[in-house]
Amino acid sequence: MLVRTDPDQHHLEDHPVRLAPTRLRCHQQRRRRGPVGYPRSALLLTCGAYLLLNVLAGPIVEELYFRGYLLPRLSRFGRKAPLLETLLFTVYHFWQPWLYPTILVAFASVVFTAHRTRNIYVAIWATACSILVADWP
């Protein structure tokens, strides 16, 4: 079977074994590849999706729930509300038990600041920055 996709492709050989044009095979090999062999465009798309979902949307949703919704409802526990909320936030990250001490210590100050100032923007920025620094591939 002869493979010829376009009549003006003079570089193709009329050979029964050849299944793909030589030009196509060479072009596929010359494509720019990232450090792990994936196309550069796929790596850029993945990093962009990571930044959009994990660094921007994730902290906003997480902080709106924990600091915006849950923390005011825990205010009936008085001065212990931020500590209780930090414990709940730590347990919420149940898939990372090795990070419990780090999350507890790092976010205790964030929760106390958000509770004292009644401003969740501080918590959103702190969470976004910690995710960007700690989880960047």
C-alpha distance (Angstrom), angle and dihedral (degrees) to the residues before:
residue distance angle dihedral
M1 . . .
L2 3.76 . .
V3 3.78 118.5 .
R4 3.76 116.4 -150.3
T5 3.79 120.0 149.1
D6 3.78 99.6 178.1
P7 3.81 128.5 22.0
D8 3.80 94.0 -136.6
Q9 3.78 94.9 57.2
H10 3.81 96.3 104.3
H11 3.77 94.0 171.5
L12 3.83 92.7 72.1
E13 3.72 117.6 99.9
D14 3.76 120.2 -139.0
H15 3.76 95.4 -125.4
P16 3.80 124.2 144.6
V17 3.85 94.2 -139.8
R18 3.77 98.1 51.3
L19 3.82 109.4 97.6
A20 3.80 101.6 172.3
P21 3.78 129.5 39.8
T22 3.80 113.9 -99.7
R23 3.77 90.7 -129.1
L24 3.81 91.5 56.3
R25 3.78 93.5 49.6
C26 3.80 92.4 49.1
H27 3.79 91.4 46.9
Q28 3.79 91.4 52.7
Q29 3.78 90.9 51.9
R30 3.79 93.2 48.7
R31 3.80 95.3 52.8
R32 3.78 113.5 120.6
R33 3.75 109.9 -98.8
G34 3.78 129.9 -163.9
P35 3.80 125.3 -126.6
V36 3.81 93.9 -79.1
G37 3.77 98.9 41.5
Y38 3.80 99.5 -94.5
P39 3.79 120.2 124.5
R40 3.78 113.2 -90.7
S41 3.82 91.9 -122.3
A42 3.82 91.3 56.5
L43 3.81 91.1 51.0
L44 3.80 92.0 49.0
L45 3.80 91.6 48.1
T46 3.81 91.1 49.4
C47 3.81 92.9 48.8
G48 3.80 90.7 47.6
A49 3.80 91.8 50.9
Y50 3.82 89.7 47.0
L51 3.80 91.7 53.1
L52 3.78 93.3 45.1
L53 3.80 97.7 46.3
N54 3.81 106.0 28.5
V55 3.78 102.8 30.6
L56 3.80 100.8 33.9
A57 3.80 112.8 21.6
G58 3.82 98.0 30.7
P59 3.82 97.7 57.2
I60 3.80 92.3 42.6
V61 3.81 93.3 53.8
E62 3.80 93.1 40.4
E63 3.79 94.4 50.0
L64 3.78 94.5 42.7
Y65 3.78 88.1 57.3
F66 3.80 100.8 39.3
R67 3.82 101.8 34.4
G68 3.79 100.1 22.1
Y69 3.79 101.7 41.3
L70 3.80 110.4 14.3
L71 3.82 102.1 38.2
P72 3.84 95.5 57.5
R73 3.81 89.5 49.9
L74 3.80 91.0 51.9
S75 3.81 91.2 53.5
R76 3.80 88.9 97.8
F77 3.82 86.2 77.0
G78 3.79 89.1 64.0
R79 3.78 118.3 -151.6
K80 3.80 91.4 -0.4
A81 3.81 92.9 63.0
P82 3.83 96.2 90.8
L83 3.81 91.4 48.5
L84 3.80 91.9 48.6
E85 3.79 90.2 47.2
T86 3.82 90.8 50.3
L87 3.80 89.7 51.9
L88 3.81 90.8 50.5
F89 3.79 90.6 47.7
T90 3.80 90.1 51.3
V91 3.81 93.5 49.1
Y92 3.81 88.9 47.0
H93 3.82 86.6 68.0
F94 3.80 89.8 62.4
W95 3.82 93.9 150.2
Q96 3.83 89.7 65.0
P97 3.81 105.5 54.3
W98 3.81 91.6 153.2
L99 3.83 88.1 63.3
Y100 3.81 97.0 51.5
P101 3.84 94.6 103.6
T102 3.80 91.9 46.1
I103 3.80 94.1 47.5
L104 3.79 91.6 45.8
V105 3.80 94.3 51.4
A106 3.80 97.6 37.4
F107 3.78 97.2 47.2
A108 3.80 98.4 38.9
S109 3.80 89.1 78.3
V110 3.80 91.1 45.4
V111 3.80 92.5 50.8
F112 3.81 93.4 46.4
T113 3.81 90.2 49.3
A114 3.81 93.1 47.7
H115 3.81 90.7 46.8
R116 3.79 94.2 47.7
T117 3.81 97.1 44.9
R118 3.84 94.8 33.4
N119 3.80 88.2 -134.9
I120 3.80 120.7 125.5
Y121 3.81 94.5 -173.1
V122 3.81 88.8 83.1
A123 3.80 89.7 54.4
I124 3.82 92.7 46.3
W125 3.82 91.8 52.4
A126 3.81 92.7 45.0
T127 3.81 92.5 49.8
A128 3.81 93.3 45.7
C129 3.80 92.2 49.1
S130 3.80 93.3 46.5
I131 3.82 91.2 50.7
L132 3.79 91.7 46.9
V133 3.80 92.9 50.2
A134 3.80 99.7 37.8
D135 3.80 102.1 38.2
W136 3.79 104.3 34.3
P137 3.78 106.9 128.9
